[in-house]
């Protein structure tokens, strides 16, 4: 792969940084954290005007048809500003599932509206047992004369309280494998029997919900993709979302590193900047090495997904394992090197540390993905 970025990708980075620096300062982030929505209509509209709400969707549905490497560039810049709101759940989960598995009619109905900022979506696949693979999908979908009947609970559903439609992963039959028998359904948030409850979370910039489905009936037309064959498109959506999350973590870690180096240059202790002491230099160097390793793995995983490389699943698992560890290490070390001020609510470091802790376990923690690496290497 070519590790360099194209001129268009560099321009995307520059324009994204300029926009987010101006429109998403930490003051704005803190204001939105205190609201249930974590977004304003005006800011959401601006994201649509930038073309970001349809960045990976086909042009015929109002998107820009860009690839994973382009998305990585954008997500790094969003990570630098700890951008709040339902972008991830709407564009990279719910909307991406519709783009991957939906019929032409379903895509025409939802993707242009999402890209224009007129609708929000999300994806509900994790359940109380908290597995990230197909075995974790146990919520039954019973085929009845009225349609498919869904009953059960989904946990940690991103921004479900804001979504117009929820893509629900359910088990429509007990197949020979866990992957066989998963089906996807479009469920309106206001459908009878759907209850959404906000969950307390460490990262208040990104809201998570519990979604209860009490014998919710959806028609056959609400099925997304082939019956019993939903895991293949869903796993593809999750792989791309995982790499996008890695990129966001890398962007956040880069900002923490920059903040820490700047602080070490002017913070005086015993008559000298603390950055002149070997102990501080070593820790800053360790932060940089961990970050650069995670970036390289993330860029490779994005390229592998774009090119359809056979090693893409291995690359994704390697990237998430390394980036989960890196983000926790870099943000934690940044707080440590700032000393007492780094522990205060007034300092922005806590925003990055909380985002890192939340992202560390999302889509599988480092231990989970190391197991996937071992399995894929051994297969």
TORDODO-894768 format. One record per residue (C-alpha): x, y, z; residue in three letters. Coordinates in Angstrom, 1 decimal, m for minus. Layout:
! TORDODO-894768
+--------+--------+--------+-----+
:      x :      y :      z : res :
+--------+--------+--------+-----+
:      X :      Y :      Z : Ala :
...
+--------+--------+--------+-----+
//
This chain:
! TORDODO-894768
+--------+--------+--------+-----+
:      x :      y :      z : res :
+--------+--------+--------+-----+
:    0.0 :    0.0 :    0.0 : Unk :
:    1.0 :    3.7 :   m0.5 : Unk :
:    1.1 :    5.2 :    3.0 : Unk :
:    0.9 :    8.7 :    1.6 : Unk :
:   m2.3 :   10.7 :    1.2 : Unk :
:   m3.5 :   12.1 :   m2.1 : Unk :
:   m3.8 :   15.8 :   m2.7 : Unk :
:   m7.6 :   15.5 :   m2.4 : Unk :
:   m7.3 :   13.8 :    0.9 : Unk :
:   m4.9 :   16.5 :    2.2 : Unk :
:   m7.4 :   19.1 :    1.1 : Unk :
:  m10.2 :   17.2 :    2.9 : Unk :
:   m8.0 :   17.2 :    6.1 : Unk :
:   m7.3 :   20.9 :    5.9 : Unk :
:  m10.9 :   21.9 :    5.3 : Unk :
:  m12.1 :   19.6 :    8.0 : Unk :
:   m9.6 :   21.0 :   10.5 : Unk :
:  m10.5 :   24.6 :    9.6 : Unk :
:  m14.2 :   23.9 :   10.0 : Unk :
:  m14.0 :   22.0 :   13.2 : Unk :
:  m11.5 :   24.4 :   14.8 : Unk :
:  m14.0 :   27.2 :   14.1 : Unk :
:  m17.3 :   25.4 :   14.8 : Unk :
:  m16.5 :   22.8 :   17.4 : Unk :
:  m14.3 :   24.3 :   20.1 : Unk :
:  m14.1 :   22.7 :   23.5 : Unk :
:  m16.6 :   25.2 :   24.9 : Unk :
:  m19.2 :   24.1 :   22.3 : Unk :
:  m18.4 :   20.4 :   23.1 : Unk :
:  m19.0 :   21.0 :   26.9 : Unk :
:  m22.3 :   22.8 :   26.2 : Unk :
:  m23.6 :   19.9 :   24.1 : Unk :
:  m22.4 :   17.3 :   26.7 : Unk :
:  m24.9 :   18.7 :   29.1 : Unk :
:  m27.8 :   18.1 :   26.7 : Unk :
:  m29.6 :   14.8 :   25.9 : Unk :
:  m29.0 :   15.3 :   22.2 : Unk :
:  m25.3 :   16.3 :   22.2 : Unk :
:  m26.0 :   18.1 :   18.9 : Unk :
:  m27.8 :   21.2 :   17.7 : Unk :
:  m30.0 :   21.4 :   14.5 : Unk :
:  m27.7 :   24.1 :   13.2 : Unk :
:  m24.5 :   22.1 :   13.7 : Unk :
:  m26.1 :   19.0 :   12.1 : Unk :
:  m27.2 :   21.0 :    9.2 : Unk :
:  m23.6 :   22.3 :    8.8 : Unk :
:  m22.3 :   18.7 :    8.7 : Unk :
:  m24.7 :   18.0 :    5.9 : Unk :
:  m23.6 :   21.2 :    4.0 : Unk :
:  m20.0 :   19.9 :    4.3 : Unk :
:  m21.1 :   16.7 :    2.6 : Unk :
:  m19.9 :   14.6 :    5.5 : Unk :
:  m23.3 :   13.0 :    6.3 : Unk :
:  m23.2 :   11.2 :    3.0 : Unk :
:  m19.4 :   10.8 :    2.7 : Unk :
:  m19.4 :    7.0 :    2.0 : Unk :
:  m22.8 :    6.7 :    0.3 : Unk :
:  m23.3 :    6.3 :   m3.5 : Unk :
:  m23.6 :    9.6 :   m5.4 : Unk :
:  m27.0 :    8.6 :   m6.8 : Unk :
:  m28.3 :    8.8 :   m3.2 : Unk :
:  m26.8 :   12.2 :   m2.4 : Unk :
:  m23.5 :   10.9 :   m1.2 : Unk :
:  m19.9 :   11.5 :   m2.2 : Unk :
:  m18.9 :    7.8 :   m2.7 : Unk :
:  m15.5 :    8.2 :   m1.0 : Unk :
:  m13.6 :    5.3 :    0.4 : Unk :
:  m12.3 :    4.2 :    3.8 : Unk :
:   m9.0 :    6.1 :    3.5 : Unk :
:  m10.9 :    9.3 :    2.9 : Unk :
:  m13.1 :    8.5 :    5.9 : Unk :
:  m10.1 :    7.9 :    8.1 : Unk :
:   m8.8 :   11.4 :    7.2 : Unk :
:  m12.1 :   12.9 :    8.3 : Unk :
:  m12.5 :   10.8 :   11.5 : Unk :
:   m9.0 :   11.8 :   12.6 : Unk :
:  m10.0 :   15.5 :   12.5 : Unk :
:  m13.3 :   14.8 :   14.3 : Unk :
:  m11.3 :   13.0 :   17.0 : Unk :
:   m9.0 :   16.0 :   17.4 : Unk :
:  m12.0 :   18.1 :   18.4 : Unk :
:  m13.9 :   15.3 :   20.3 : Unk :
:  m16.9 :   16.1 :   18.0 : Unk :
:  m20.1 :   15.2 :   19.8 : Unk :
:  m23.4 :   14.0 :   18.4 : Unk :
:  m24.9 :   11.2 :   16.4 : Unk :
:  m22.6 :   11.3 :   13.3 : Unk :
:  m21.1 :    7.9 :   14.0 : Unk :
:  m24.3 :    6.1 :   14.8 : Unk :
:  m26.2 :    7.7 :   11.9 : Unk :
:  m23.7 :    7.7 :    9.1 : Unk :
:  m21.4 :    4.8 :    9.9 : Unk :
:  m23.8 :    2.4 :   11.6 : Unk :
:  m27.5 :    2.8 :   10.8 : Unk :
:  m27.1 :    4.5 :    7.4 : Unk :
:  m24.2 :    2.2 :    6.5 : Unk :
:  m26.3 :   m0.9 :    7.2 : Unk :
:  m29.0 :    0.4 :    4.9 : Unk :
:  m26.4 :    1.2 :    2.2 : Unk :
:  m24.9 :   m2.3 :    2.6 : Unk :
:  m28.0 :   m4.5 :    2.8 : Unk :
:  m31.0 :   m2.4 :    1.8 : Unk :
:  m33.0 :   m2.7 :   m1.4 : Unk :
:  m32.9 :    0.0 :   m4.0 : Unk :
:  m36.2 :    1.3 :   m2.6 : Unk :
:  m35.0 :    1.3 :    1.0 : Unk :
:  m31.8 :    3.1 :    0.0 : Unk :
:  m33.8 :    5.7 :   m2.0 : Unk :
:  m36.1 :    6.3 :    1.0 : Unk :
:  m33.4 :    6.7 :    3.6 : Unk :
:  m29.9 :    7.6 :    2.3 : Unk :
:  m30.7 :   10.9 :    0.6 : Unk :
:  m32.5 :   12.0 :    3.8 : Unk :
:  m29.6 :   11.0 :    5.9 : Unk :
:  m27.1 :   12.7 :    3.6 : Unk :
:  m29.2 :   15.9 :    3.7 : Unk :
:  m29.4 :   15.9 :    7.5 : Unk :
:  m33.2 :   15.3 :    7.4 : Unk :
:  m33.1 :   11.9 :    9.1 : Unk :
:  m31.1 :   10.0 :   11.6 : Unk :
:  m30.6 :    6.2 :   12.0 : Unk :
:  m28.8 :    3.8 :   14.3 : Unk :
:  m27.9 :    0.2 :   14.6 : Unk :
:  m28.9 :   m2.2 :   17.4 : Unk :
:  m27.0 :   m5.4 :   17.6 : Unk :
:  m25.4 :   m5.8 :   21.0 : Unk :
:  m27.4 :   m7.4 :   23.8 : Unk :
:  m27.1 :   m7.9 :   27.6 : Unk :
:  m24.5 :  m10.7 :   27.2 : Unk :
:  m22.3 :   m8.1 :   25.4 : Unk :
:  m20.7 :  m10.2 :   22.7 : Unk :
:  m19.5 :   m8.5 :   19.5 : Unk :
:  m19.9 :  m11.5 :   17.2 : Unk :
:  m22.8 :  m13.3 :   15.7 : Unk :
:  m23.2 :  m15.5 :   18.7 : Unk :
:  m24.3 :  m12.4 :   20.7 : Unk :
:  m27.4 :  m11.9 :   18.5 : Unk :
:  m30.2 :  m13.8 :   20.2 : Unk :
:  m33.2 :  m11.5 :   20.1 : Unk :
:  m35.8 :  m13.6 :   18.3 : Unk :
:  m37.6 :  m12.5 :   15.1 : Unk :
:  m40.7 :  m14.8 :   14.7 : Unk :
:  m42.3 :  m15.0 :   11.3 : Unk :
:  m46.1 :  m14.7 :   11.9 : Unk :
:  m49.1 :  m14.0 :    9.7 : Unk :
:  m48.9 :  m10.3 :   10.8 : Unk :
:  m45.2 :  m10.0 :    9.9 : Unk :
:  m42.0 :  m10.5 :   12.0 : Unk :
:  m42.4 :  m10.2 :   15.7 : Unk :
:  m39.4 :   m8.9 :   17.6 : Unk :
:  m39.1 :   m9.2 :   21.4 : Unk :
:  m36.1 :   m8.5 :   23.6 : Unk :
:  m33.5 :   m5.9 :   24.6 : Unk :
:  m30.7 :   m4.3 :   22.8 : Unk :
:  m28.0 :   m2.4 :   24.8 : Unk :
:  m25.5 :    0.3 :   24.1 : Unk :
:  m27.4 :    1.5 :   21.0 : Unk :
:  m25.9 :    4.8 :   19.8 : Unk :
:  m28.3 :    7.8 :   19.9 : Unk :
:  m31.4 :    5.6 :   19.6 : Unk :
:  m33.4 :    8.4 :   21.3 : Unk :
:  m32.7 :   10.6 :   18.3 : Unk :
:  m33.0 :    8.0 :   15.5 : Unk :
:  m35.9 :    8.1 :   13.0 : Unk :
:  m35.2 :    4.4 :   12.2 : Unk :
:  m33.3 :    1.7 :   14.1 : Unk :
:  m31.7 :   m1.2 :   12.2 : Unk :
:  m32.2 :   m4.2 :   14.5 : Unk :
:  m30.2 :   m7.4 :   14.2 : Unk :
:  m32.3 :  m10.3 :   15.3 : Unk :
:  m32.2 :  m14.1 :   15.1 : Unk :
:  m34.7 :  m15.4 :   12.6 : Unk :
:  m33.7 :  m19.1 :   12.9 : Unk :
:  m31.2 :  m21.4 :   14.6 : Unk :
:  m28.8 :  m22.2 :   11.8 : Unk :
:  m25.9 :  m24.6 :   11.7 : Unk :
:  m23.6 :  m21.7 :   12.6 : Unk :
:  m24.2 :  m18.5 :   14.6 : Unk :
:  m23.7 :  m16.5 :   11.4 : Unk :
:  m26.6 :  m18.3 :    9.8 : Unk :
:  m30.0 :  m17.1 :   10.9 : Unk :
:  m29.2 :  m13.4 :   11.6 : Unk :
:  m31.6 :  m11.0 :    9.9 : Unk :
:  m31.8 :   m7.2 :    9.8 : Unk :
:  m35.0 :   m5.2 :   10.2 : Unk :
:  m35.9 :   m1.5 :    9.9 : Unk :
:  m37.8 :   m0.5 :   13.0 : Unk :
:  m39.2 :    3.1 :   13.4 : Unk :
:  m38.3 :    4.5 :   16.8 : Unk :
:  m41.9 :    5.4 :   17.3 : Unk :
:  m43.3 :    2.0 :   16.4 : Unk :
:  m45.7 :    0.5 :   19.0 : Unk :
:  m43.7 :   m1.6 :   21.6 : Unk :
:  m40.4 :    0.3 :   21.2 : Unk :
:  m39.0 :    1.8 :   24.4 : Unk :
:  m35.8 :    3.8 :   24.4 : Unk :
:  m33.9 :    4.8 :   27.6 : Unk :
:  m30.8 :    6.8 :   27.8 : Unk :
:  m27.9 :    5.1 :   29.7 : Unk :
:  m25.4 :    6.8 :   31.9 : Unk :
:  m22.0 :    6.8 :   30.2 : Unk :
:  m18.4 :    7.9 :   30.9 : Unk :
:  m18.3 :    9.8 :   27.6 : Unk :
:  m21.2 :   12.3 :   27.6 : Unk :
:  m20.4 :   13.5 :   24.1 : Unk :
:  m21.8 :   10.3 :   22.6 : Unk :
:  m25.1 :    9.0 :   23.9 : Unk :
:  m25.9 :    5.3 :   24.4 : Unk :
:  m29.3 :    3.8 :   24.9 : Unk :
:  m31.2 :    0.7 :   25.9 : Unk :
:  m33.8 :   m0.3 :   23.4 : Unk :
:  m36.6 :   m2.6 :   24.4 : Unk :
:  m38.8 :   m4.3 :   21.9 : Unk :
:  m42.0 :   m5.6 :   23.3 : Unk :
:  m43.6 :   m7.8 :   20.6 : Unk :
:  m42.9 :   m5.2 :   18.0 : Unk :
:  m44.4 :   m6.3 :   14.6 : Unk :
:  m42.7 :   m5.2 :   11.4 : Unk :
:  m43.8 :   m6.2 :    7.9 : Unk :
:  m41.8 :   m8.2 :    5.4 : Unk :
:  m41.0 :   m5.0 :    3.6 : Unk :
:  m39.1 :   m3.8 :    6.7 : Unk :
:  m36.6 :   m6.6 :    6.3 : Unk :
:  m33.1 :   m5.4 :    5.3 : Unk :
:  m31.5 :   m7.8 :    2.8 : Unk :
:  m32.0 :  m11.5 :    2.6 : Unk :
:  m33.7 :  m13.4 :    5.4 : Unk :
:  m31.3 :  m15.3 :    7.6 : Unk :
:  m28.3 :  m13.8 :    5.7 : Unk :
:  m27.8 :  m10.5 :    7.6 : Unk :
:  m24.5 :  m11.3 :    9.2 : Unk :
:  m22.4 :  m10.9 :    6.1 : Unk :
:  m23.4 :   m7.3 :    5.4 : Unk :
:  m23.6 :   m6.5 :    9.1 : Unk :
:  m20.0 :   m7.7 :    9.7 : Unk :
:  m18.8 :   m5.5 :    6.8 : Unk :
:  m20.5 :   m2.5 :    8.4 : Unk :
:  m19.0 :   m3.3 :   11.8 : Unk :
:  m15.5 :   m3.7 :   10.3 : Unk :
:  m15.6 :   m0.3 :    8.6 : Unk :
:  m17.0 :    1.3 :   11.7 : Unk :
:  m14.3 :   m0.2 :   13.8 : Unk :
:  m11.6 :    1.3 :   11.5 : Unk :
:  m13.3 :    4.6 :   11.6 : Unk :
:  m13.3 :    4.5 :   15.4 : Unk :
:   m9.6 :    3.7 :   15.3 : Unk :
:   m9.0 :    6.7 :   13.2 : Unk :
:  m11.0 :    8.9 :   15.6 : Unk :
:   m9.0 :    7.6 :   18.5 : Unk :
:   m5.7 :    8.3 :   16.6 : Unk :
:   m6.9 :   11.9 :   16.0 : Unk :
:   m7.8 :   12.4 :   19.7 : Unk :
:   m4.4 :   10.9 :   20.8 : Unk :
:   m2.5 :   13.1 :   18.4 : Unk :
:   m4.2 :   16.2 :   20.0 : Unk :
:   m3.4 :   15.0 :   23.5 : Unk :
:    0.3 :   14.4 :   22.4 : Unk :
:    0.4 :   17.9 :   20.9 : Unk :
:   m1.1 :   19.5 :   24.1 : Unk :
:    1.3 :   17.6 :   26.3 : Unk :
:    4.4 :   18.5 :   24.3 : Unk :
:    3.4 :   22.2 :   24.3 : Unk :
:    2.8 :   22.1 :   28.0 : Unk :
:    6.2 :   20.4 :   28.6 : Unk :
:    7.9 :   23.3 :   26.8 : Unk :
:    6.7 :   26.1 :   29.1 : Unk :
:    5.9 :   24.4 :   32.4 : Unk :
:    8.9 :   25.2 :   34.7 : Unk :
:   10.1 :   23.0 :   37.5 : Unk :
:   13.3 :   23.4 :   39.4 : Unk :
:   14.3 :   26.2 :   37.0 : Unk :
:   13.8 :   24.4 :   33.7 : Unk :
:   11.0 :   23.3 :   31.4 : Unk :
:    9.8 :   19.9 :   32.4 : Unk :
:   10.3 :   18.8 :   28.8 : Unk :
:   14.1 :   19.0 :   29.3 : Unk :
:   14.0 :   16.2 :   31.9 : Unk :
:   14.8 :   12.7 :   30.6 : Unk :
:   11.8 :   11.1 :   32.4 : Unk :
:    9.4 :   13.4 :   30.6 : Unk :
:   11.1 :   13.0 :   27.2 : Unk :
:   10.9 :    9.2 :   27.4 : Unk :
:    7.2 :    9.2 :   28.2 : Unk :
:    6.5 :   11.6 :   25.4 : Unk :
:    8.6 :    9.4 :   23.0 : Unk :
:    6.6 :    6.3 :   24.1 : Unk :
:    3.4 :    8.2 :   23.4 : Unk :
:    4.6 :    9.0 :   19.9 : Unk :
:    5.7 :    5.5 :   19.1 : Unk :
:    2.4 :    4.0 :   20.2 : Unk :
:    0.4 :    6.5 :   18.3 : Unk :
:    2.4 :    6.1 :   15.1 : Unk :
:    2.1 :    2.3 :   15.3 : Unk :
:   m1.7 :    2.6 :   15.7 : Unk :
:   m1.9 :    5.1 :   12.8 : Unk :
:    0.0 :    2.7 :   10.5 : Unk :
:   m2.2 :   m0.2 :   11.4 : Unk :
:   m5.4 :    1.9 :   11.0 : Unk :
:   m4.3 :    3.2 :    7.6 : Unk :
:   m3.4 :   m0.3 :    6.5 : Unk :
:   m6.8 :   m1.6 :    7.6 : Unk :
:   m8.6 :    1.2 :    5.7 : Unk :
:   m6.6 :    0.4 :    2.6 : Unk :
:   m7.3 :   m3.3 :    2.9 : Unk :
:  m11.1 :   m2.7 :    3.2 : Unk :
:  m11.0 :   m0.4 :    0.2 : Unk :
:   m9.1 :   m2.8 :   m1.9 : Unk :
:  m11.0 :   m6.0 :   m0.8 : Unk :
:   m7.8 :   m7.5 :    0.4 : Unk :
:   m8.1 :  m11.0 :    1.8 : Unk :
:   m6.3 :   m9.9 :    5.0 : Unk :
:   m8.8 :   m7.2 :    5.7 : Unk :
:  m10.4 :   m9.0 :    8.8 : Unk :
:   m6.9 :   m9.6 :   10.2 : Unk :
:   m5.9 :   m5.9 :    9.6 : Unk :
:   m9.1 :   m4.6 :   11.3 : Unk :
:   m8.5 :   m6.8 :   14.4 : Unk :
:   m4.8 :   m5.7 :   14.6 : Unk :
:   m5.7 :   m2.1 :   14.3 : Unk :
:   m8.4 :   m2.1 :   17.0 : Unk :
:   m6.3 :   m4.1 :   19.4 : Unk :
:   m3.4 :   m1.7 :   19.1 : Unk :
:   m5.4 :    1.4 :   19.0 : Unk :
:   m7.5 :    0.5 :   22.1 : Unk :
:   m4.3 :    0.1 :   24.1 : Unk :
:   m2.7 :    3.2 :   22.6 : Unk :
:   m5.6 :    5.5 :   23.2 : Unk :
:   m5.8 :    4.6 :   26.9 : Unk :
:   m2.0 :    4.9 :   27.3 : Unk :
:   m1.6 :    8.2 :   25.5 : Unk :
:   m4.5 :   10.0 :   27.1 : Unk :
:   m3.6 :    8.6 :   30.5 : Unk :
:    0.1 :    9.6 :   30.2 : Unk :
:   m1.0 :   13.0 :   28.9 : Unk :
:   m2.9 :   13.6 :   32.2 : Unk :
:    0.1 :   12.3 :   34.2 : Unk :
:    2.6 :   14.7 :   32.5 : Unk :
:    0.3 :   17.6 :   33.1 : Unk :
:    0.2 :   16.9 :   36.8 : Unk :
:   m2.5 :   18.3 :   39.0 : Unk :
:   m4.1 :   20.5 :   36.3 : Unk :
:   m4.6 :   17.5 :   34.1 : Unk :
:   m7.0 :   16.0 :   36.7 : Unk :
:   m9.3 :   19.1 :   36.8 : Unk :
:  m12.7 :   19.4 :   35.1 : Unk :
:  m11.6 :   22.7 :   33.6 : Unk :
:   m8.9 :   21.1 :   31.5 : Unk :
:   m9.8 :   19.5 :   28.2 : Unk :
:   m7.7 :   16.4 :   28.8 : Unk :
:  m10.6 :   14.7 :   30.6 : Unk :
:  m12.7 :   15.0 :   27.4 : Unk :
:  m10.1 :   13.0 :   25.5 : Unk :
:   m9.5 :   10.4 :   28.3 : Unk :
:  m13.3 :    9.7 :   28.6 : Unk :
:  m13.7 :    9.3 :   24.9 : Unk :
:  m10.7 :    6.9 :   24.8 : Unk :
:  m12.1 :    4.8 :   27.6 : Unk :
:  m15.4 :    4.5 :   25.9 : Unk :
:  m13.9 :    3.8 :   22.5 : Unk :
:  m11.5 :    1.2 :   24.0 : Unk :
:  m14.3 :   m1.3 :   24.5 : Unk :
:  m16.6 :   m0.3 :   21.6 : Unk :
:  m16.7 :   m2.9 :   18.9 : Unk :
:  m14.6 :   m5.2 :   21.0 : Unk :
:  m11.7 :   m4.4 :   23.4 : Unk :
:   m8.0 :   m5.1 :   22.8 : Unk :
:   m8.2 :   m8.6 :   24.4 : Unk :
:  m11.1 :   m9.6 :   22.1 : Unk :
:   m9.4 :   m8.4 :   19.0 : Unk :
:   m6.1 :  m10.1 :   20.0 : Unk :
:   m8.1 :  m13.4 :   20.1 : Unk :
:   m9.4 :  m12.6 :   16.6 : Unk :
:   m5.9 :  m12.1 :   15.4 : Unk :
:   m4.8 :  m15.4 :   16.9 : Unk :
:   m7.8 :  m17.2 :   15.3 : Unk :
:   m7.2 :  m15.6 :   11.9 : Unk :
:   m3.5 :  m16.3 :   11.9 : Unk :
:   m4.1 :  m19.9 :   12.9 : Unk :
:   m6.9 :  m20.5 :   10.3 : Unk :
+--------+--------+--------+-----+
//
